């Protein structure tokens, strides 16, 4: 508990923590703005255009905001200690290195578990209110039917935060780890989508962004991702994205000098 309290105080005292949380919750405002824009465009369209109009689910569109914000926070939680030299003090106080990283992982994971559902569910409720019955009743689906997807989307936020923490521990470079996170979310899926079949489908299915819909079984929305994984495998892969980098960082932390 002492380690957890210490890590919480260290994270809570830095400016990047407040900024990351503020940007993450800004995803709700982004969703609200997109929903209002879409509703206005729908109302100005002709009946024939309205009948053909479609809209992506906006909580999935804005999900990258809390994902990337918490992922960067995870990176900075680790790399800032190397930048400032505080890592030597931390390891002096906690000589066994894995408890220190485990404490960071616990705190970052809890922050993600709170932030992720708040942003995802907040965006969904906001969009249901603004969009109404427009776009063929996209947001008229029963809330219980959307709950599995919303939960899966929410869980990607703490998973990405832990991925960022692990990458920070492995690379010790904020720039390198953040570039890797951005590439994983934005660049690599677009590259994989250009691969010939069946490689594009298989590789697209294991991309981070493909996992929520495969976990929930909601595969109705087309995109650059594949859909070949059953829900248990997709859930296990999401856990691997979160856990394996942290374990690799812990192993490297034990083997090399601070």
C-alpha positions as CSV (number, residue, x, y, z in Angstrom):
1,X,0.0,0.0,0.0
2,X,2.9,2.4,0.7
3,X,4.2,1.9,-2.9
4,X,0.7,2.5,-4.3
5,X,0.3,5.6,-2.2
6,X,3.7,6.9,-3.3
7,X,3.0,6.3,-7.0
8,X,-0.4,7.9,-6.8
9,X,1.2,11.0,-5.2
10,X,3.9,11.2,-7.8
11,X,1.4,10.9,-10.7
12,X,-1.1,13.2,-9.2
13,X,1.5,15.9,-8.6
14,X,2.6,16.3,-12.2
15,X,1.0,18.7,-14.7
16,X,0.8,16.0,-17.4
17,X,-1.7,14.1,-15.3
18,X,-4.2,16.9,-15.2
19,X,-3.7,17.7,-18.9
20,X,-4.1,14.1,-20.0
21,X,-7.4,13.7,-18.0
22,X,-8.7,17.0,-19.3
23,X,-7.9,16.1,-22.9
24,X,-9.4,12.6,-22.4
25,X,-12.7,14.1,-21.2
26,X,-12.5,16.5,-24.1
27,X,-13.6,13.5,-26.2
28,X,-17.1,14.0,-24.9
29,X,-17.1,17.6,-26.1
30,X,-15.7,16.5,-29.4
31,X,-18.5,13.9,-29.7
32,X,-21.1,16.5,-28.9
33,X,-19.7,18.8,-31.6
34,X,-19.7,16.1,-34.2
35,X,-23.2,15.0,-33.3
36,X,-24.5,18.5,-33.6
37,X,-22.8,19.0,-36.9
38,X,-24.2,15.7,-38.2
39,X,-27.7,16.5,-37.0
40,X,-27.6,19.9,-38.7
41,X,-26.4,18.4,-42.0
42,X,-29.1,15.8,-41.8
43,X,-31.9,18.3,-41.3
44,X,-30.7,20.4,-44.3
45,X,-30.6,17.4,-46.6
46,X,-33.5,16.3,-48.8
47,X,-35.7,13.3,-47.9
48,X,-34.0,11.1,-50.4
49,X,-30.6,12.1,-49.0
50,X,-31.8,11.5,-45.5
51,X,-32.9,8.0,-46.4
52,X,-29.4,7.2,-47.7
53,X,-27.5,9.0,-44.9
54,X,-25.3,7.0,-42.6
55,X,-23.1,7.9,-39.6
56,X,-20.4,6.2,-37.7
57,X,-20.9,5.6,-34.1
58,X,-19.3,8.7,-32.6
59,X,-18.2,7.1,-29.3
60,X,-16.0,4.9,-31.4
61,X,-14.8,7.9,-33.5
62,X,-13.7,9.9,-30.5
63,X,-12.3,6.9,-28.6
64,X,-8.8,7.6,-29.9
65,X,-8.8,10.8,-27.8
66,X,-8.9,9.1,-24.3
67,X,-6.8,6.2,-25.6
68,X,-4.0,8.4,-26.8
69,X,-4.2,10.7,-23.8
70,X,-4.0,7.9,-21.3
71,X,-1.4,6.1,-23.4
72,X,0.8,9.2,-23.3
73,X,0.3,9.6,-19.6
74,X,1.4,6.0,-19.1
75,X,4.6,6.7,-21.1
76,X,5.3,9.9,-19.1
77,X,4.8,8.1,-15.8
78,X,7.8,6.0,-16.6
79,X,10.0,8.1,-18.8
80,X,9.7,11.3,-16.7
81,X,11.6,9.5,-13.9
82,X,14.5,8.7,-16.2
83,X,14.5,12.3,-17.5
84,X,14.6,13.9,-14.0
85,X,16.8,11.2,-12.4
86,X,14.1,10.4,-9.9
87,X,14.3,6.8,-10.9
88,X,17.4,6.3,-8.8
89,X,15.6,7.7,-5.7
90,X,12.6,5.5,-6.5
91,X,14.7,2.4,-6.7
92,X,16.6,3.3,-3.6
93,X,13.3,3.5,-1.7
94,X,12.0,0.4,-3.4
95,X,15.0,-1.8,-4.1
96,X,12.9,-4.6,-5.6
97,X,12.1,-3.1,-8.9
98,X,9.0,-5.0,-9.9
99,X,6.9,-3.6,-7.0
100,X,7.6,-0.1,-8.2
101,X,6.5,-0.9,-11.8
102,X,3.5,-2.8,-10.4
103,X,2.5,0.2,-8.3
104,X,2.7,2.4,-11.4
105,X,0.7,-0.1,-13.4
106,X,-2.0,-0.3,-10.7
107,X,-2.4,3.5,-10.5
108,X,-2.4,4.0,-14.3
109,X,-4.8,1.1,-14.8
110,X,-7.3,2.5,-12.3
111,X,-7.1,5.9,-13.9
112,X,-7.9,4.3,-17.2
113,X,-10.7,2.2,-15.7
114,X,-12.4,5.4,-14.5
115,X,-11.7,7.6,-17.5
116,X,-12.5,5.1,-20.2
117,X,-16.1,4.3,-19.3
118,X,-16.8,7.9,-18.3
119,X,-15.8,9.2,-21.8
120,X,-17.3,6.3,-23.8
121,X,-20.7,6.2,-22.0
122,X,-20.8,10.0,-21.7
123,X,-20.3,10.4,-25.4
124,X,-22.9,7.7,-26.2
125,X,-25.5,9.3,-24.0
126,X,-24.8,12.7,-25.4
127,X,-25.0,11.4,-29.0
128,X,-28.3,9.6,-28.3
129,X,-29.7,12.9,-27.0
130,X,-28.5,15.0,-30.0
131,X,-28.9,12.6,-32.9
132,X,-32.3,11.2,-31.8
133,X,-34.0,9.2,-34.5
134,X,-31.9,10.5,-37.3
135,X,-29.7,8.4,-39.5
136,X,-32.2,5.5,-39.7
137,X,-32.4,5.3,-35.9
138,X,-28.7,4.6,-35.4
139,X,-28.9,5.9,-31.8
140,X,-32.4,4.4,-31.2
141,X,-31.0,0.9,-30.5
142,X,-31.8,-0.4,-27.1
143,X,-29.1,0.6,-24.6
144,X,-28.8,-3.0,-23.4
145,X,-28.0,-4.1,-26.9
146,X,-25.1,-1.6,-27.2
147,X,-23.8,-2.3,-23.7
148,X,-21.3,-5.1,-24.7
149,X,-19.7,-2.8,-27.3
150,X,-19.6,0.2,-25.0
151,X,-17.9,-1.9,-22.3
152,X,-15.4,-3.3,-24.8
153,X,-14.6,0.2,-26.0
154,X,-14.1,1.4,-22.4
155,X,-11.7,-1.3,-21.6
156,X,-9.4,-0.3,-24.4
157,X,-8.5,2.9,-22.5
158,X,-6.9,1.3,-19.5
159,X,-5.3,-1.3,-21.8
160,X,-3.7,1.4,-23.9
161,X,-2.6,3.3,-20.8
162,X,-0.8,0.2,-19.6
163,X,0.6,-0.4,-23.1
164,X,2.1,3.1,-22.9
165,X,3.6,2.4,-19.4
166,X,5.2,-0.7,-20.7
167,X,6.6,1.0,-23.8
168,X,8.0,3.7,-21.6
169,X,9.7,1.2,-19.4
170,X,11.1,-0.7,-22.4
171,X,12.3,2.2,-24.5
172,X,13.0,4.8,-21.7
173,X,12.3,7.4,-24.4
174,X,9.1,9.4,-24.3
175,X,9.4,10.4,-28.0
176,X,10.0,6.9,-29.1
177,X,7.2,5.3,-27.0
178,X,4.7,8.0,-28.0
179,X,5.6,7.6,-31.7
180,X,5.0,3.8,-31.4
181,X,1.6,4.4,-29.8
182,X,0.5,6.8,-32.5
183,X,1.7,4.4,-35.2
184,X,-0.2,1.5,-33.6
185,X,-3.4,3.5,-33.6
186,X,-3.2,5.4,-36.8
187,X,-0.5,4.3,-39.2
188,X,-0.1,0.5,-39.0
189,X,-3.8,-0.3,-39.5
190,X,-3.9,1.8,-42.7
191,X,-0.7,0.0,-44.0
192,X,-2.2,-3.4,-43.1
193,X,-5.4,-2.6,-44.9
194,X,-3.4,-2.4,-48.2
195,X,-2.0,-5.9,-47.8
196,X,-3.4,-8.6,-50.2
197,X,-6.0,-11.0,-48.8
198,X,-6.0,-13.0,-46.6
199,X,-3.1,-11.1,-44.9
200,X,-5.1,-7.9,-44.6
201,X,-8.0,-9.7,-42.9
202,X,-5.8,-11.7,-40.5
203,X,-3.4,-8.9,-39.6
204,X,-6.3,-6.4,-39.4
205,X,-8.1,-8.6,-36.9
206,X,-5.2,-8.4,-34.4
207,X,-4.8,-4.6,-34.6
208,X,-5.7,-2.9,-31.3
209,X,-8.6,-1.0,-32.8
210,X,-10.2,-4.1,-34.2
211,X,-10.6,-5.8,-30.8
212,X,-13.6,-4.0,-29.2
213,X,-16.1,-5.1,-31.9
214,X,-14.7,-8.6,-32.0
215,X,-15.0,-8.9,-28.2
216,X,-18.6,-7.7,-28.2
217,X,-19.6,-9.6,-31.4
218,X,-20.8,-6.4,-33.0
219,X,-19.3,-6.6,-36.5
220,X,-21.9,-4.6,-38.4
221,X,-19.7,-1.6,-39.1
222,X,-17.2,-1.9,-42.0
223,X,-13.7,-0.4,-41.6
224,X,-10.0,-1.0,-42.2
225,X,-9.9,-3.8,-39.5
226,X,-10.5,-7.5,-39.8
227,X,-13.1,-9.5,-38.0
228,X,-11.8,-13.0,-37.9
229,X,-11.2,-13.5,-34.1
230,X,-13.8,-15.0,-31.8
231,X,-14.7,-12.9,-28.7
232,X,-12.6,-14.9,-26.2
233,X,-9.5,-14.7,-28.4
234,X,-10.0,-11.0,-29.0
235,X,-10.4,-10.4,-25.2
236,X,-7.2,-12.4,-24.5
237,X,-5.3,-10.4,-27.1
238,X,-6.5,-7.1,-25.5
239,X,-5.1,-8.4,-22.2
240,X,-1.8,-9.2,-23.9
241,X,-1.6,-5.7,-25.3
242,X,-1.9,-4.4,-21.7
243,X,0.1,-7.0,-19.7
244,X,3.0,-8.2,-21.9
245,X,4.7,-4.8,-22.4
246,X,4.5,-4.2,-18.6
247,X,6.1,-7.6,-18.0
248,X,8.8,-7.0,-20.6
249,X,9.5,-3.6,-19.0
250,X,9.7,-5.2,-15.5
251,X,12.2,-7.8,-16.8
252,X,14.3,-5.1,-18.5
253,X,14.2,-3.0,-15.4
254,X,15.7,-5.8,-13.4
255,X,18.4,-6.5,-15.9
256,X,19.8,-3.1,-16.7
257,X,21.0,-0.2,-14.6
258,X,18.6,2.6,-13.8
